[in-house]
Each structure stands twice: as C-alpha cells, then as structure tokens.
Amino acid sequence: MGSKNKLKRFKENETFANVIQPTRDEVVAGFSVKGRWSEHFGNSNPIVVELGCGKGEYTIGLARQNSEKNFIGIDIKGARFWRGAKTALEEKLNNVAFLRTQIELIDKLFAKNEVSEIWITFPDPQIKYKRTKHRMTNQVFIEKYRKILVPGGFVHLKTDSEFMHGYTLGLLHGLGLEITYANHDVYKNAGSPEEVLKIQTFYENQYLEIGKPITYIQFRLN
C-alpha cells in the first residue's frame, strides 16, 4: 500500500464514529472508555474482542451473524482496519467498533469481567525463542485475558501455524485450563463451530489455496 493511500485512510479513520484511537499515554494513564463500553454501544450486550484484527474481516463477519453482541477489533495498524470500519458504517452495523492501540495494553482497555469472548485470528506465531514474550497465547497474555473476561469466558485461537497450535495446547495443559474444543484441520475434520468455518480472512483463503491446514482451539479461563 502506498504512503498516500495510508495517509488517506488514517485521515478517514479520524472521521469514523466507530473508530477510537487513543495514544499510549492516554491508555496507560486511564483509558476513558474502560469499564464504560456499554455506554459507547448504548446497550449492555456481551462484548467480543478480536485481537490483531487486520482488515477486520472476522470482526465484521461475527457482527453480521450476532446482532445481540458487540464486537471490537483491535490492531495497531489503522490503515488495515480502515476497510472493516468503513464496511461496518456502510452496512450500518452498530454493534462494531475498532480500536487502534497495542494489544499488550489489553488489560488497560477493559475493566474486570467486561469482555465475554476473545478471538485471536492468525497471529504472528513468533517462532524464535527470544520472541516468546510476544506470542499472544503466552502465560503473560493469558493472565491479562483472565483479568477482563467474565467467569467462564472463552478464548478462540484460529491459526495456520501448527507451531502456534501445538505451543498453545501444551501451555494450556500445563496451566490446567479447560480446552473445550481443538481441531488441527478444521476444514478436513468435522465438528468445528459454524463461525470458524463460514468466516474466512483474505490470508486464510490464500493458505487454503495451497492446501495449508487451518487449526482452531477454544478454551476457557477458569
């Protein structure tokens, strides 16, 4: 994407009512919407968060299927989720918001028990050992998710990375957490939830074209 296109999208994001772009300092000092997301959406419906939402395809797809829930896509790259934000406005999806910030600040964006579910879709697996701290299912992130999820809230991990799939399963077993569903090839093996099969991202379609298995884990933070 050219720099002119990025700048144009950044500018347009500033005009979108469904986009929130706090500075890091604002989040750390005390994010104004934390604990008040129900006011932002104008209802008390359950809140579902997608981390590293990219173009917002999963956030939008889930919102279309679940009008009784609110969905928030989070990514630091606003030029990417511009497409999702624009689509939500065009389709009048009032249960969608996009938040431009760092994912490691997740526990400063939401209050205790404010989030019902978390989706992690095709994250960078951070395979090198020195990048372990950046894996979005490591123990530090798990504890952050625990702080904001309602009791019994679900985390969903959908990835093309067999490494990420195996690493996460091993970690969850080690922590004694409840794995409610796991599938190492969702399109080959039956039984995956509908939203796992019917919503596909741009990159997911590319992986499928070359025959790469897509994996999925659903787990609960007891």
C-alpha positions in Angstrom: 0.0 0.0 0.0 1.4 3.4 -1.0 2.1 6.1 1.6 -0.6 8.3 0.0 -3.2 5.6 0.5 -2.2 5.1 4.1 -2.4 8.8 4.9 -5.8 9.0 3.2 -7.0 6.0 5.3 -5.6 7.5 8.5 -7.4 10.7 7.8 -10.7 9.0 7.0 -10.4 6.9 10.2 -10.5 10.1 12.2 -13.9 10.8 10.8 -15.4 7.4 11.6 -17.6 7.2 14.6 -16.8 3.6 15.1 -13.0 4.1 15.4 -11.2 5.0 18.7 -7.5 6.0 18.5 -6.1 6.8 22.0 -2.4 7.5 22.5 -0.4 5.0 24.5 -0.1 7.6 27.3 -3.9 8.0 27.4 -4.4 4.3 27.8 -1.7 3.9 30.5 -2.9 7.0 32.4 -6.5 5.7 32.4 -8.5 4.9 29.3 -11.7 6.8 29.3 -13.8 4.0 27.8 -12.6 1.3 30.1 -15.5 0.0 32.1 -17.9 2.1 30.0 -18.1 0.1 26.8 -21.8 -0.5 27.3 -22.2 3.3 27.2 -20.2 3.5 24.0 -22.5 1.0 22.3 -25.7 2.2 24.0 -26.6 -1.2 25.3 -25.4 -3.9 27.8 -24.9 -6.7 25.3 -22.0 -9.0 25.6 -18.7 -7.7 24.3 -16.5 -9.8 22.0 -12.9 -8.7 21.2 -10.8 -9.6 18.2 -7.0 -9.1 18.8 -4.8 -8.3 15.8 -7.9 -7.8 13.7 -6.1 -6.9 10.5 -8.7 -5.8 7.9 -11.5 -6.5 10.3 -12.9 -9.4 8.4 -13.6 -11.6 11.4 -14.9 -8.7 13.5 -17.3 -7.8 10.7 -18.3 -11.5 10.0 -19.1 -12.2 13.6 -21.1 -8.9 13.9 -23.2 -9.8 10.9 -24.1 -13.2 12.5 -24.6 -11.9 16.1 -26.6 -8.7 16.3 -27.2 -9.4 20.0 -23.4 -8.9 20.8 -21.0 -6.0 20.4 -17.7 -6.6 18.6 -14.4 -4.7 19.0 -11.5 -5.2 16.6 -8.1 -4.2 18.0 -5.0 -3.5 15.9 -2.1 -1.0 15.9 -2.3 -0.7 12.1 -5.2 1.7 11.4 -4.7 1.6 7.6 -5.6 -2.1 7.7 -8.8 -2.0 9.7 -10.0 1.1 7.8 -11.7 -1.4 5.4 -13.6 -3.1 8.3 -14.6 0.2 9.8 -15.8 1.5 6.5 -17.8 -1.7 5.8 -19.4 -1.5 9.2 -20.6 2.0 8.5 -21.8 1.2 5.0 -23.8 -1.8 6.4 -25.0 0.1 9.4 -23.5 -2.4 11.8 -24.0 -0.5 15.0 -22.5 -3.4 17.1 -19.0 -2.8 15.7 -16.0 -0.7 16.9 -12.3 -0.6 16.0 -9.6 0.4 18.5 -6.2 1.4 17.3 -3.7 0.6 20.1 -1.1 -2.0 21.2 -2.5 -5.4 22.1 -0.2 -5.7 25.1 -2.3 -3.0 26.7 -5.4 -5.2 26.7 -5.9 -5.2 30.4 -5.9 -1.4 30.5 -8.6 -1.2 27.8 -11.3 -3.2 29.6 -12.5 -3.5 33.2 -12.8 -6.7 35.1 -15.5 -9.0 33.7 -16.2 -6.6 30.8 -15.4 -9.0 28.0 -17.3 -12.2 27.1 -15.1 -13.7 24.5 -11.7 -13.1 22.8 -10.8 -14.1 19.3 -7.2 -14.4 18.2 -7.1 -14.9 14.4 -3.9 -15.7 12.5 -1.4 -14.1 14.9 2.3 -14.0 14.2 3.4 -17.2 15.8 6.7 -15.6 16.9 8.6 -18.9 16.4 12.0 -17.8 17.7 12.5 -18.4 21.4 13.5 -14.8 22.1 10.1 -13.8 20.7 8.2 -15.9 23.2 7.1 -12.9 25.1 5.2 -11.6 22.0 3.2 -14.8 21.5 -0.4 -13.9 22.1 -1.2 -17.1 24.0 1.8 -17.0 26.3 1.2 -17.0 30.1 1.5 -13.3 30.5 -1.2 -12.7 27.9 -3.3 -15.4 29.4 -3.3 -13.6 32.8 -4.2 -10.4 31.1 -7.2 -12.1 29.4 -8.2 -13.5 32.7 -8.5 -10.0 34.2 -11.0 -8.8 31.7 -13.0 -11.9 30.8 -16.3 -12.8 32.5 -16.1 -16.0 34.6 -16.2 -18.9 32.1 -15.4 -16.6 29.2 -14.0 -18.2 26.1 -10.8 -17.5 24.1 -10.6 -18.7 20.5 -7.4 -19.2 18.6 -7.6 -19.8 14.8 -4.3 -20.1 13.0 -2.5 -21.6 10.1 0.6 -22.2 12.3 1.0 -25.8 13.6 3.7 -24.4 15.9 1.3 -21.9 17.5 -1.4 -24.5 17.8 0.9 -27.0 19.5 2.5 -24.4 21.7 -0.8 -23.2 22.9 -2.2 -26.7 23.6 0.9 -27.5 25.6 0.7 -24.3 27.6 -3.0 -24.8 28.4 -2.4 -28.3 29.5 0.4 -27.2 31.7 -1.7 -24.5 33.3 -4.6 -26.9 33.9 -7.0 -24.8 31.8 -10.1 -26.2 30.2 -9.8 -26.9 26.5 -13.4 -27.1 25.2 -12.5 -27.8 21.6 -9.4 -28.4 19.5 -9.0 -29.3 15.8 -5.8 -29.4 13.8 -7.5 -29.2 10.4 -11.0 -27.6 10.7 -11.9 -28.0 7.0 -10.9 -31.6 6.9 -12.2 -32.8 10.2 -15.9 -32.3 11.1 -17.2 -30.6 14.2 -15.9 -27.1 14.2 -18.2 -24.2 15.2 -20.0 -22.5 12.3 -18.2 -19.2 12.8 -14.9 -21.0 12.4 -15.8 -22.4 9.0 -18.0 -19.7 7.5 -15.8 -16.6 8.2 -12.6 -16.6 6.2 -9.9 -13.9 6.1 -8.1 -12.8 2.9 -4.9 -14.6 4.1 -6.8 -17.7 5.2 -8.1 -18.1 1.6 -4.6 -17.9 0.4 -3.5 -20.6 2.9 -6.4 -22.8 1.7 -5.5 -22.4 -1.9 -2.1 -24.0 -1.2 -3.6 -26.7 1.0 -2.4 -25.4 4.3 -4.4 -26.8 7.3 -6.2 -24.3 9.4 -6.2 -25.1 13.2 -8.6 -23.9 15.9 -8.6 -24.1 19.7 -11.4 -22.9 22.0 -10.5 -22.7 25.7 -11.9 -21.3 28.9 -10.1 -19.4 31.7 -11.4 -21.0 34.9 
